[in-house]
Amino acid sequence: MYYNEHSILYLDGQWLKAETAQISPYSQTLHYGNGVFEGIRAYLTTSGVRIFKAEEHFERLLYSARKMHIPLTYTLEEMTELAYLLLEKNELEDAYIRPLVYTSPNMSLTPPDKAHLFMCAWKWGKLLGDKTVDVMTSSFCRPHPKSCFVEAKVVGHYTNSILATTEAKAKNFDEALLLDVDGYVAEGPGANFFYEKDDVLYTPPTGNILPGITRSTVLQICKRIGIRVEEKRFRTEDVHHADGAFFVGTAAEVTGIASLDRIPFRKKWENTLGHSLQMLYKAEVLNEVVTNSYL
C-alpha cells in the first residue's frame, strides 16, 4: 500500500524508484532506534495542493535531530521544496508524507558522523478510520520524561506505541490510551487526547506527551471560536462518564472515541464539541473559511 513499481522517493540527493532504494544495514537507526521522522499531510484545496503546516513539521524534524545529536544539514526551505517535488513526481494531491532522518553506519552508542534524509509519500486515509473508536487504558505507560526527550519524534520511542496498540487490538479494542509514569492520562500511541465535560475540553499538558502539531491547531481553533480548554493532569476515572472524547494527530486528524474501557460517553459523537472540531479542522486543512457555524 505504501509504494508500487511507479513510486518515486527522495534519498540523499537522488530521486529513485522506491523498489530500488537501499540503505546501510549498519545504521544506528536500524540497530538502536536513533533516528527521527515526521508525518505530514498534503490536501487538494481550491487553490491547489497544500502541505499543511510544512514549516512546523520540518522545524520539529530539525529540533528532534538536534536533540538526538544527528547532524541534519537541510534547511526548512529545502525540505519543503523537496516535499512538494515529491508529490509532483508521484502525481499525488491528497497524500501522507514521511520524511525520515537516519544515521550513517555506527555500531557504537556515540553520535553519528553523518545523517541521511529519506522522504516518501503515499495516499493514506485516516489512521483510525472514519468511525468512532473503542479505546482501552493501556497497561503500558509513556516513557519517563527524564529517560528521553519525549517532545522529540524519535524512531525508537514508537516501540512503546506498537506494544500499546497491539495489546488493545488483541483485546478487541480499536486503540489504546496510555498513562504517564504517575498514572495520569498522557496520550494515544500516535495521537493526542481530549475529553469533553459540561462544554469544557480537557487535554494533558506538555511534559509527558509529544506536543502534536494537530493538537496545537485544535487549540488555536478553540481559542478563535471561544471553546474553553483546560490543559491539566487527570486520571481515567475523570474521563469515564464524560460527555465525549477524541484523538487528534496528523495521521488520525480528529477521530471520535465512542468508549473508554467499555464505558460509553454520554453524548452521541455528532452532538459533541469534538465532532464540531472535526468539521472545523477539515475546513482548516482545506484552507476554507473557518467559522463557528458547526457549533
Buried (B, 14 or more C-beta within 10 A) or exposed (E): EEBEEEBBBBBEEEEBEBEEBEBBEEBBBBBBBBBBBBBBBBBEBEEEBBBBBBEBBBBBBBBBBBBBEBBBEBEBEEBBEBBBBBBEBBEBBBBBBBBBBBBBBBEEEEEBEEBBBBBBBBEBEBBBEEEBBBBBBBEBBBBEBEEBBBBBBBBBBBEBBEBBBEBBEEEEBBBBBBBBBEEBBBBBBBBBBBBBBEEEBBBBEEEBBBBBBBBBBBBEBBEEBEBEBEEEBBEBEBBBEBBBBBBBBBBBBBBBBBBBEEEBBEBEBEEBBBBBBBBBBBBBBBBEEBEEEBE
